[in-house]
C-alpha cells in the first residue's frame, strides 16, 4: 500500500501523543487505531500494526519504571508472564470466536471503568488492606485481563490500574506503573500472534514506534509527579472516550 510522507508524519505525531497519554492513564489505542484506519490501512493490518507500535510505547514505559525502581523486576516478572500467557490465549481464541460478542463485552468494561473512577468516592485511593494476596491475583485476575487485551483490548491499561488499586491496595500512581509492565507483556504476546499471521505494515509501524518511544519516555518521568486526582480524571476521560468510540463505531 502507498502512504505519503505527510501521512506518515501525522501518524508519528499521533503515536507520540498516544504514548504519552497511554503511559499516564491508558487508552492510547483510542488515538492510534482510528488514525491507522483513516490512513487507509486495512482493519486486520491496522490491529497488528497498532500492537507493534504500542508494544514499543509500553516497552519504553516499562524500562523506565524498572530503571528508576518504580517497579521491581522481582515483583514484575511473574505477573508479566501470567499477563503474556493470558494475552496469547485471548489472541488465539478470538480467531475462532464470534466477534459480535465483543460488541457487548467492550462497552460494559469501558463503562464500568469510567463509572467507578467518576462516581465512587475516593476511587483513586486504595482500601486499607489488600483484598487478594499476590499469588491468586497474579494467577487469575492478571491473565483474565490479559486475555481481554489479546482478544481486543480497549481500556486494558486502565483495567490493570483499577484492579491494582481495588484488589492489591496499590496507590494509583504505583498501580499505573505496574499496569505498564503488564500491558507491555500483553502487547508483546498479541504482537507475536499478528506477526505470525502476517498482519503488519512495517513502514507505518516503524514511524509510529519513534513517536511512541518519545511520548512514553516523557510521560514515564511525569507519572509520579502527577496528582492521583489528575490520573483519575484522565482515566475517566480516556475510558469514556473509548466507550463513545466503540458505541458509535
C-alpha positions in Angstrom: 0.0 0.0 0.0 1.2 3.6 -0.7 1.3 6.1 2.1 2.7 9.6 1.7 5.3 11.0 3.9 2.8 13.6 5.2 0.5 10.8 6.4 3.5 9.1 8.0 4.4 12.3 9.8 0.8 12.7 11.1 0.8 9.1 12.3 4.1 9.6 14.1 2.7 12.6 15.9 -0.5 10.8 16.8 1.7 7.9 18.2 3.7 10.4 20.3 0.6 11.8 21.9 -0.8 8.3 22.4 2.4 7.1 24.0 2.2 10.0 26.5 -1.4 9.5 27.4 -1.2 5.7 27.5 1.6 5.8 30.0 -0.3 8.1 32.3 -3.8 6.6 32.0 -4.2 4.1 29.3 -6.3 4.4 26.2 -3.7 5.4 23.6 -5.2 3.0 21.2 -8.2 5.3 21.1 -6.0 7.6 19.0 -3.7 5.3 17.1 -6.2 2.6 15.8 -8.6 5.1 14.3 -5.7 7.0 12.8 -4.4 3.9 11.1 -7.8 3.1 9.7 -8.3 6.7 8.4 -4.8 6.4 6.7 -6.2 3.6 4.7 -4.6 0.6 6.5 -6.9 -2.4 6.2 -8.6 -3.4 9.5 -6.6 -6.6 10.4 -3.3 -4.9 9.4 -4.3 -1.9 11.4 -4.8 -4.1 14.5 -1.5 -5.8 14.0 0.4 -2.5 13.3 -1.3 -1.0 16.4 0.1 -3.8 18.6 3.5 -3.3 17.0 3.9 0.4 17.8 2.0 0.1 21.1 4.5 -2.6 22.3 7.3 -0.2 22.0 5.5 2.5 23.9 4.7 0.2 26.8 8.2 -1.3 26.5 9.7 2.2 27.0 7.4 2.9 29.9 8.3 -0.5 31.5 12.0 0.1 31.0 11.8 3.4 32.8 9.7 2.0 35.6 12.3 -0.7 36.2 15.2 1.6 35.7 14.0 4.1 38.2 12.9 1.4 40.6 9.2 2.4 40.4 8.6 -1.3 39.9 11.0 -4.1 41.0 11.8 -6.8 38.5 11.4 -9.5 41.1 7.9 -8.3 41.7 7.1 -7.9 38.0 8.4 -10.9 36.2 5.8 -13.5 37.3 2.8 -11.2 36.8 4.2 -10.3 33.4 4.4 -14.0 32.5 0.8 -14.5 33.5 -0.3 -11.5 31.5 1.7 -12.7 28.5 0.0 -16.2 28.6 -3.4 -14.7 29.1 -3.0 -12.4 26.1 -1.6 -15.1 23.9 -4.6 -17.3 24.7 -7.0 -14.4 24.0 -5.3 -13.5 20.7 -5.6 -17.1 19.5 -9.2 -17.6 20.8 -10.5 -14.5 19.1 -9.6 -16.0 15.8 -12.3 -18.6 16.3 -14.8 -16.6 18.5 -17.9 -14.7 17.5 -16.7 -11.1 17.2 -20.2 -9.9 17.8 -19.8 -10.8 21.5 -17.2 -8.1 21.8 -19.9 -5.5 21.0 -21.4 -6.4 24.4 -18.3 -7.0 26.4 -16.2 -4.0 25.5 -18.8 -1.3 26.3 -19.6 -3.0 29.6 -15.9 -3.0 30.6 -15.2 0.6 29.5 -18.4 1.9 31.1 -17.6 0.2 34.4 -14.1 1.6 34.5 -15.3 5.2 33.7 -18.2 4.9 36.2 -16.0 3.6 39.0 -13.5 6.4 38.8 -16.1 9.0 38.2 -18.7 8.2 40.8 -17.1 6.1 43.6 -15.8 8.5 46.3 -12.0 8.4 46.7 -11.8 5.8 43.9 -8.1 6.8 43.4 -7.4 5.8 46.9 -6.7 2.1 47.8 -8.5 0.2 50.6 -6.9 -0.1 54.0 -5.8 -3.6 53.2 -5.4 -5.8 50.1 -8.4 -7.9 49.1 -6.4 -10.5 47.2 -2.9 -11.8 48.0 -0.3 -11.7 45.3 -0.4 -15.4 44.1 -4.1 -15.8 43.4 -4.3 -12.3 41.9 -1.4 -13.0 39.5 -2.8 -16.4 38.5 -6.4 -15.3 37.9 -7.1 -11.6 37.6 -3.9 -10.8 35.6 -4.3 -13.5 32.9 -8.0 -12.7 32.6 -7.3 -9.1 31.8 -4.5 -10.2 29.5 -6.9 -12.4 27.6 -9.2 -9.5 27.2 -6.4 -7.4 25.7 -5.4 -10.3 23.4 -8.9 -10.5 22.1 -9.4 -6.8 21.6 -8.0 -4.5 24.3 -9.6 -1.1 24.7 -9.1 0.1 28.3 -6.6 -2.7 29.3 -4.1 -0.3 31.0 -6.9 1.3 32.9 -8.3 -2.1 33.8 -5.0 -3.2 35.2 -4.7 0.1 37.2 -8.2 -0.3 38.6 -7.5 -3.9 39.6 -4.3 -2.9 41.3 -6.0 -0.2 43.4 -9.1 -2.2 44.4 -7.6 -5.7 44.9 -4.0 -5.2 45.8 -4.4 -1.9 47.6 -1.8 -0.1 45.5 -1.7 3.7 45.4 -2.9 4.8 41.9 0.5 6.0 40.6 2.1 2.8 41.7 -0.8 0.7 40.2 -0.5 2.7 36.9 3.3 1.9 36.9 2.7 -1.8 37.4 0.0 -1.7 34.7 2.6 -0.5 32.2 4.7 -3.7 32.7 1.7 -5.9 32.4 0.4 -4.1 29.4 3.8 -4.5 27.8 3.6 -8.2 28.3 0.1 -8.5 26.8 1.1 -6.3 23.8 4.1 -8.5 23.0 2.1 -11.7 23.2 -0.6 -10.3 20.9 2.0 -8.8 18.6 3.6 -12.2 18.1 0.3 -13.7 17.0 -0.4 -11.0 14.5 3.2 -11.1 13.2 3.0 -14.9 12.6 -0.3 -14.2 10.7 1.5 -11.6 8.6 -0.8 -8.7 9.6 1.7 -5.9 9.8 2.6 -2.7 7.8 6.2 -2.4 8.9 7.0 1.1 7.5 4.0 2.6 9.2 4.7 0.7 12.4 8.3 1.9 12.4 7.4 5.5 12.1 4.8 5.2 14.9 7.3 3.4 17.1 9.5 6.5 17.2 6.5 8.6 18.3 5.5 6.0 20.9 9.0 5.9 22.4 9.3 9.7 22.8 5.8 10.0 24.3 6.2 7.1 26.7 9.7 8.4 27.8 8.4 11.8 28.6 5.3 10.5 30.4 7.3 8.0 32.5 9.2 10.9 34.0 5.9 12.8 34.8 3.8 9.9 36.2 4.9 10.1 39.8 4.7 13.9 39.8 1.1 14.0 38.7 -1.6 14.1 41.4 -3.7 10.9 41.7 -6.8 13.0 41.2 -5.4 14.1 37.8 -4.7 10.5 36.9 -8.3 9.6 38.0 -9.7 12.3 35.7 -7.5 11.1 32.8 -8.7 7.5 33.3 -12.3 8.6 33.3 -11.9 10.8 30.1 -10.0 8.1 28.2 -12.4 5.3 29.2 -15.4 7.4 28.4 -13.8 8.4 25.1 -13.2 4.8 24.1 -16.7 3.9 25.1 -18.2 6.6 22.8 -15.9 5.4 20.0 -17.0 1.8 20.4 -20.7 2.6 20.6 -20.5 5.0 17.6 -18.3 2.6 15.6 
